[in-house]
Amino acid sequence: MTRRDLLARLVAAGALLRVRQGFAKASQPATAVSFDIPPHACDSHTHIYGDPKRFPLWSGRPYTPEPALPEEMAALHRALHVERVVIVTPSAYGTDNAATLDGMKARGVNARGIAVIDEKTPESDLDAMGRAGFRGARIISGTNGPTDPAAARQRFQWAADRLNRRNWHIQMYTSLRVISAIKDLVQASPVPVVFDHFGGAQAALGLQQPGFADLLELVRTGKAYVKISGAYRLSMQSPDYPDAVPFAKALIATNADRIVWGTDWPHPNGTAPAGQPPIFQIDDGRLLNQLAVWAPDAAIRKKILVDNPARLYGF
């Protein structure tokens, strides 16, 4: 390395520190992975929060995130031995997918994207995003409604009609109540459907909670994928979330071909009170190790980490 190259790296590092000053740091794994990760493993749910000077946040955002940059995500995945990634546009950007695209470009052929769109998004933008590696649209995003089943049905029908013209899927972070209300639409959907974060189940309510059987039925028949991601959204029992185990095992046993895994890095906390960090501090190494508890069979883990995301996202 030349002296000029070294100076350039130091300047870049200093710029990164200046960007990060005053923010809580996005987590990096503190625990080593305890099982063999198969080649081409995929983290199917992450977010990028870029430098706000380059990527302005949406004025109607439900929370203000800290920066979580592509180089930090790359460090995360090196530690986890994960090659591929799916970057999801978070609600803090509204329908602006530029930061997600920037993160995808940093990872090249090993990245895919999930956009947030609305009725005003032109077809030309969808065409361009498709060429860039976007493979789905997130139409409901937890803190960014709708929570009313009637409104959710209307949004789902609009999205299914529009995405049917391209090789994309519908993604939703919603509640079991909404999933039950749109079950018939999911069963008839012309495009694949993906539910984030255990379908919004709550571990404290048990496997018999209303709506979980409907989610299992959609998985069993192959009409929906579920991300076993963000266990801390399902459970309050950190750091290993033991009450998440029955839910993960039930979903995997129902149809292992429709399950994918993700970190949800950098773990945005959309309900953080004012003055508190807008992220959860999660040990992603320890969280990934729970996958070996949820799926003790290495062949099943390969489906979840490699085969299913390759099929769903077109790797």
Beta strands, then each sheet from edge to edge (+ up, - down):
strand 1: 42-46
strand 2: 84-88
strand 3: 111-115
strand 4: 134-141
strand 5: 169-173
strand 6: 193-195
strand 7: 224-229
strand 8: 259-262
sheet 1: 1+ 2+ 3+ 4+ 5+ 6+ 7+ 8+
end
